[in-house]
């Protein structure tokens, strides 16, 4: 969540800066523990509730878009796998038919 928020805040640039994101960017530093980062997030959310709500809405929309993308990729993979399985089944049936016809021809001799 935080990575997406930071990326969005950086991409938006200074003209569209949000107080919650600015608070996070100004207070989260490398080396902080996960618990400390959570405390900073909570403090920034308490200090900038409107901006926090907007950031969470943006995160929700991003999550929905990502979920839709994953679902579309999964559906495409399933279609591809089904097509490959059908092609393999057709090839196996053709090979079985060919073998049956060959065996029938050998029996006739």
N, CA, C and O of each residue as an XYZ file, in Angstrom:
436
protein
N       0.815     -1.177      0.000
C       0.000      0.000      0.000
C       0.862      1.245      0.000
O       0.631      2.169     -0.780
N       1.842      1.272      0.861
C       2.676      2.457      0.983
C       3.455      2.718     -0.290
O       3.594      3.868     -0.707
N       3.969      1.659     -0.919
C       4.726      1.841     -2.159
C       3.869      2.492     -3.237
O       4.318      3.415     -3.916
N       2.649      2.021     -3.394
C       1.757      2.596     -4.403
C       1.451      4.049     -4.073
O       1.391      4.894     -4.966
N       1.259      4.335     -2.801
C       0.973      5.700     -2.394
C       2.165      6.614     -2.669
O       1.993      7.726     -3.169
N       3.353      6.158     -2.351
C       4.551      6.967     -2.581
C       4.753      7.185     -4.072
O       5.060      8.298     -4.498
N       4.585      6.141     -4.866
C       4.739      6.273     -6.320
C       3.723      7.266     -6.870
O       4.060      8.112     -7.698
N       2.486      7.162     -6.413
C       1.443      8.074     -6.886
C       1.751      9.508     -6.459
O       1.549     10.448     -7.229
N       2.232      9.668     -5.250
C       2.552     11.014     -4.769
C       3.702     11.609     -5.562
O       3.686     12.793     -5.898
N       4.698     10.789     -5.860
C       5.834     11.277     -6.644
C       5.420     11.572     -8.081
O       5.872     12.551     -8.676
N       4.561     10.725     -8.634
C       4.115     10.923    -10.017
C       3.245     12.165    -10.138
O       3.280     12.854    -11.158
N       2.470     12.451     -9.108
C       1.588     13.609     -9.146
C       2.374     14.910     -9.148
O       1.913     15.917     -9.686
N       3.530     14.892     -8.563
C       4.382     16.081     -8.550
C       3.941     17.084     -7.505
O       2.918     16.889     -6.847
N       4.698     18.151     -7.346
C       4.413     19.119     -6.291
C       3.114     19.887     -6.487
O       2.505     20.314     -5.506
N       2.674     20.075     -7.727
C       1.454     20.859     -7.962
C       0.231     20.166     -7.386
O      -0.705     20.831     -6.943
N       0.227     18.844     -7.387
C      -0.929     18.104     -6.901
C      -0.615     17.416     -5.579
O      -1.158     16.349     -5.291
N       0.236     18.005     -4.790
C       0.683     17.353     -3.569
C      -0.462     17.220     -2.573
O      -1.351     18.068     -2.506
N      -0.421     16.139     -1.804
C      -1.430     15.868     -0.801
C      -0.760     15.887      0.568
O       0.324     15.326      0.727
N      -1.378     16.515      1.550
C      -0.747     16.625      2.864
C      -0.409     15.275      3.498
O       0.650     15.134      4.109
N      -1.289     14.283      3.361
C      -1.007     12.966      3.937
C       0.235     12.370      3.302
O       1.118     11.883      4.009
N       0.316     12.401      1.976
C       1.483     11.850      1.282
C       2.743     12.633      1.640
O       3.806     12.047      1.846
N       2.620     13.957      1.714
C       3.774     14.773      2.099
C       4.248     14.408      3.498
O       5.450     14.329      3.754
N       3.304     14.186      4.396
C       3.635     13.793      5.764
C       4.396     12.470      5.770
O       5.410     12.327      6.454
N       3.894     11.506      5.000
C       4.580     10.208      4.918
C       5.987     10.362      4.353
O       6.962      9.862      4.914
N       6.065     11.066      3.229
C       7.363     11.230      2.573
C       8.348     11.991      3.455
O       9.556     11.760      3.388
N       7.835     12.888      4.271
C       8.713     13.664      5.132
C       9.150     12.933      6.384
O      10.139     13.321      7.006
N       8.432     11.874      6.774
C       8.717     11.225      8.051
C       9.173      9.772      7.951
O       9.737      9.243      8.909
N       8.948      9.127      6.835
C       9.389      7.738      6.697
C      10.765      7.737      6.059
O      10.991      8.324      5.000
N      11.669      7.062      6.736
C      13.058      7.010      6.281
C      13.509      5.558      6.217
O      12.932      4.694      6.877
N      14.536      5.291      5.424
C      15.065      3.925      5.373
C      15.514      3.480      6.770
O      16.037      4.270      7.555
N      15.299      2.228      7.045
C      15.745      1.661      8.311
C      14.697      1.645      9.397
O      14.921      1.047     10.449
N      13.550      2.284      9.180
C      12.498      2.250     10.189
C      11.874      0.861     10.226
O      11.764      0.193      9.197
N      11.472      0.436     11.402
C      10.811     -0.862     11.524
C       9.403     -0.766     10.954
O       8.865      0.328     10.784
N       8.814     -1.912     10.663
C       7.442     -1.931     10.154
C       6.491     -1.263     11.152
O       5.585     -0.527     10.760
N       6.703     -1.524     12.426
C       5.838     -0.943     13.459
C       5.975      0.574     13.477
O       4.979      1.283     13.623
N       7.189      1.075     13.332
C       7.399      2.520     13.319
C       6.730      3.146     12.102
O       6.135      4.219     12.205
N       6.823      2.484     10.949
C       6.160      2.983      9.742
C       4.649      3.036      9.966
O       3.994      3.994      9.557
N       4.099      2.017     10.610
C       2.656      2.014     10.900
C       2.282      3.183     11.805
O       1.243      3.815     11.610
N       3.120      3.468     12.784
C       2.844      4.591     13.684
C       2.902      5.926     12.935
O       2.089      6.816     13.184
N       3.857      6.060     12.025
C       3.947      7.273     11.219
C       2.695      7.392     10.346
O       2.126      8.477     10.228
N       2.267      6.291      9.739
C       1.050      6.314      8.919
C      -0.155      6.749      9.750
O      -0.957      7.569      9.304
N      -0.278      6.203     10.946
C      -1.402      6.560     11.810
C      -1.351      8.039     12.205
O      -2.374      8.723     12.208
N      -0.169      8.517     12.534
C      -0.026      9.920     12.925
C      -0.357     10.848     11.756
O      -1.042     11.856     11.931
N       0.135     10.500     10.560
C      -0.158     11.328      9.382
C      -1.642     11.287      9.042
O      -2.213     12.304      8.646
N      -2.272     10.123      9.191
C      -3.706     10.004      8.928
C      -4.504     10.846      9.918
O      -5.486     11.482      9.536
N      -4.097     10.856     11.173
C      -4.792     11.651     12.185
C      -4.603     13.147     11.926
O      -5.512     13.943     12.164
N      -3.439     13.518     11.445
C      -3.124     14.927     11.206
C      -3.807     15.444      9.934
O      -4.166     16.619      9.858
N      -3.987     14.570      8.936
C      -4.542     14.967      7.632
C      -5.655     13.996      7.212
O      -5.491     13.255      6.243
N      -6.785     13.994      7.934
C      -7.824     12.983      7.648
C      -8.421     13.065      6.244
O      -8.670     12.031      5.625
N      -8.654     14.269      5.733
C      -9.258     14.385      4.394
C      -8.324     13.840      3.323
O      -8.744     13.114      2.423
N      -7.075     14.196      3.433
C      -6.078     13.733      2.476
C      -5.881     12.220      2.598
O      -5.655     11.534      1.600
N      -5.970     11.707      3.826
C      -5.845     10.269      4.052
C      -6.974      9.527      3.356
O      -6.739      8.508      2.708
N      -8.201     10.030      3.484
C      -9.358      9.390      2.839
C      -9.162      9.373      1.329
O      -9.443      8.369      0.674
N      -8.681     10.483      0.777
C      -8.436     10.537     -0.668
C      -7.357      9.536     -1.068
O      -7.467      8.887     -2.108
N      -6.321      9.407     -0.252
C      -5.249      8.452     -0.550
C      -5.762      7.019     -0.485
O      -5.373      6.188     -1.305
N      -6.623      6.722      0.472
C      -7.180      5.370      0.582
C      -8.111      5.063     -0.586
O      -8.158      3.931     -1.067
N      -8.849      6.067     -1.039
C      -9.716      5.882     -2.211
C      -8.870      5.593     -3.444
O      -9.207      4.725     -4.249
N      -7.774      6.323     -3.584
C      -6.863      6.085     -4.706
C      -6.283      4.670     -4.621
O      -6.163      3.981     -5.634
N      -5.930      4.248     -3.423
C      -5.391      2.898     -3.223
C      -6.448      1.842     -3.549
O      -6.135      0.810     -4.142
N      -7.697      2.101     -3.161
C      -8.785      1.162     -3.461
C      -8.983      1.036     -4.969
O      -9.147     -0.067     -5.491
N      -8.966      2.170     -5.662
C      -9.126      2.153     -7.118
C      -7.969      1.414     -7.775
O      -8.175      0.629     -8.701
N      -6.756      1.664     -7.301
C      -5.589      0.968     -7.839
C      -5.722     -0.535     -7.614
O      -5.430     -1.325     -8.511
N      -6.160     -0.931     -6.428
C      -6.353     -2.350     -6.124
C      -7.393     -2.992     -7.029
O      -7.212     -4.115     -7.500
N      -8.482     -2.274     -7.267
C      -9.527     -2.793     -8.159
C      -9.007     -2.959     -9.581
O      -9.290     -3.957    -10.244
N      -8.241     -1.970    -10.043
C      -7.666     -2.070    -11.390
C      -6.706     -3.247    -11.472
O      -6.717     -3.994    -12.451
N      -5.885     -3.413    -10.463
C      -4.919     -4.516    -10.460
C      -5.645     -5.863    -10.416
O      -5.256     -6.807    -11.103
N      -6.701     -5.945     -9.603
C      -7.479     -7.184     -9.512
C      -8.115     -7.511    -10.856
O      -8.131     -8.673    -11.263
N      -8.644     -6.499    -11.555
C      -9.243     -6.710    -12.876
C      -8.179     -7.174    -13.868
O      -8.438     -8.047    -14.696
N      -6.994     -6.594    -13.784
C      -5.905     -7.010    -14.673
C      -5.510     -8.463    -14.402
O      -5.308     -9.234    -15.341
N      -5.400     -8.834    -13.146
C      -5.048    -10.207    -12.788
C      -6.126    -11.168    -13.263
O      -5.815    -12.235    -13.793
N      -7.403    -10.799    -13.078
C      -8.505    -11.654    -13.535
C      -8.472    -11.837    -15.052
O      -8.699    -12.939    -15.552
N      -8.190    -10.758    -15.782
C      -8.108    -10.849    -17.242
C      -6.946    -11.734    -17.669
O      -7.081    -12.533    -18.595
N      -5.806    -11.598    -17.002
C      -4.650    -12.439    -17.329
C      -4.926    -13.900    -17.009
O      -4.519    -14.789    -17.757
N      -5.621    -14.152    -15.891
C      -5.963    -15.530    -15.517
C      -6.913    -16.133    -16.550
O      -6.747    -17.286    -16.950
N      -7.906    -15.356    -16.982
C      -8.863    -15.843    -17.978
C      -8.155    -16.145    -19.293
O      -8.462    -17.143    -19.945
N      -7.215    -15.295    -19.690
C      -6.466    -15.536    -20.926
C      -5.618    -16.797    -20.796
O      -5.520    -17.578    -21.743
N      -5.008    -16.999    -19.639
C      -4.201    -18.201    -19.425
C      -5.076    -19.454    -19.445
O      -4.675    -20.486    -19.983
N      -6.265    -19.363    -18.859
C      -7.187    -20.501    -18.871
C      -7.633    -20.824    -20.292
O      -7.698    -21.990    -20.680
N      -7.942    -19.774    -21.071
C      -8.338    -20.014    -22.477
C      -7.197    -20.670    -23.245
O      -7.422    -21.587    -24.035
N      -5.988    -20.207    -23.018
C      -4.824    -20.767    -23.700
C      -4.611    -22.223    -23.294
O      -4.344    -23.074    -24.143
N      -4.727    -22.504    -22.008
C      -4.551    -23.876    -21.523
C      -5.641    -24.789    -22.066
O      -5.368    -25.928    -22.445
N      -6.873    -24.293    -22.106
C      -7.977    -25.094    -22.649
C      -7.767    -25.370    -24.137
O      -8.015    -26.481    -24.606
N      -7.314    -24.364    -24.872
C      -7.053    -24.555    -26.303
C      -5.955    -25.592    -26.510
O      -6.057    -26.443    -27.394
N      -4.899    -25.519    -25.692
C      -3.804    -26.494    -25.806
C      -4.292    -27.895    -25.451
O      -3.922    -28.868    -26.108
N      -5.113    -27.997    -24.425
C      -5.650    -29.308    -24.026
C      -6.553    -29.870    -25.114
O      -6.503    -31.065    -25.405
N      -7.379    -29.019    -25.717
C      -8.246    -29.475    -26.809
C      -7.423    -29.933    -28.005
O      -7.733    -30.954    -28.618
N      -6.373    -29.179    -28.343
C      -5.517    -29.564    -29.464
C      -4.829    -30.895    -29.181
O      -4.701    -31.736    -30.071
N      -4.386    -31.082    -27.940
C      -3.738    -32.344    -27.574
C      -4.735    -33.501    -27.643
O      -4.392    -34.595    -28.090
N      -5.965    -33.257    -27.200
C      -6.988    -34.307    -27.247
C      -7.318    -34.676    -28.685
O      -7.492    -35.853    -29.005
N      -7.406    -33.672    -29.553
C      -7.682    -33.927    -30.973
C      -6.543    -34.711    -31.603
O      -6.775    -35.645    -32.370
N      -5.303    -34.327    -31.278
C      -4.145    -35.039    -31.822
C      -4.100    -36.476    -31.313
O      -3.784    -37.392    -32.072
N      -4.412    -36.676    -30.044
C      -4.420    -38.027    -29.477
C      -5.510    -38.877    -30.134
O      -5.290    -40.050    -30.435
N      -6.684    -38.284    -30.354
C      -7.768    -39.018    -31.001
C      -7.400    -39.373    -32.440
O      -7.688    -40.476    -32.905
N      -6.763    -38.433    -33.143
C      -6.339    -38.703    -34.520
C      -5.311    -39.820    -34.551
O      -5.361    -40.684    -35.426
N      -4.381    -39.811    -33.608
C      -3.372    -40.872    -33.543
C      -4.034    -42.217    -33.229
O      -3.654    -43.238    -33.801
N      -5.004    -42.226    -32.337
C      -5.710    -43.462    -32.000
C      -6.508    -43.974    -33.191
O      -6.530    -45.176    -33.458
N      -7.161    -43.064    -33.907
C      -7.923    -43.451    -35.099
C      -6.989    -44.028    -36.161
O      -7.300    -45.037    -36.795
N      -5.843    -43.375    -36.344
C      -4.861    -43.850    -37.317
C      -4.353    -45.243    -36.939
O      -4.233    -46.126    -37.788
N      -4.061    -45.421    -35.659
C      -3.570    -46.725    -35.196
C      -4.647    -47.795    -35.362
O      -4.352    -48.930    -35.737
N      -5.893    -47.428    -35.082
C      -6.997    -48.391    -35.237
C      -7.168    -48.779    -36.703
O      -7.387    -49.947    -37.024
N      -7.065    -47.782    -37.594
C      -7.199    -48.057    -39.010
C      -6.028    -48.927    -39.493
O      -6.229    -49.829    -40.305
N      -4.831    -48.669    -39.010
C      -3.655    -49.462    -39.383
C      -3.804    -50.895    -38.898
O      -3.483    -51.838    -39.622
N      -4.288    -51.058    -37.675
C      -4.479    -52.403    -37.124
C      -5.583    -53.144    -37.874
O      -5.478    -54.350    -38.098
N      -6.623    -52.440    -38.258
C      -7.706    -53.051    -39.009
C      -7.199    -53.498    -40.388
O      -7.577    -54.558    -40.887
N      -6.348    -52.680    -40.985
C      -5.763    -53.026    -42.292
C      -4.846    -54.228    -42.177
O      -4.793    -55.041    -43.100
N      -4.130    -54.368    -41.085
C      -3.236    -55.501    -40.883
C      -4.041    -56.762    -40.641
O      -3.616    -57.847    -41.038
N      -5.207    -56.642    -39.992
C      -6.068    -57.798    -39.726
C      -6.684    -58.305    -41.020
O      -6.929    -59.504    -41.156
N      -6.940    -57.415    -41.975
C      -7.578    -57.809    -43.218
C      -6.620    -58.625    -44.096
O      -7.072    -59.393    -44.945
N      -5.319    -58.470    -43.904
C      -4.360    -59.190    -44.740
C      -4.230    -60.578    -44.311
O      -3.464    -61.338    -44.902
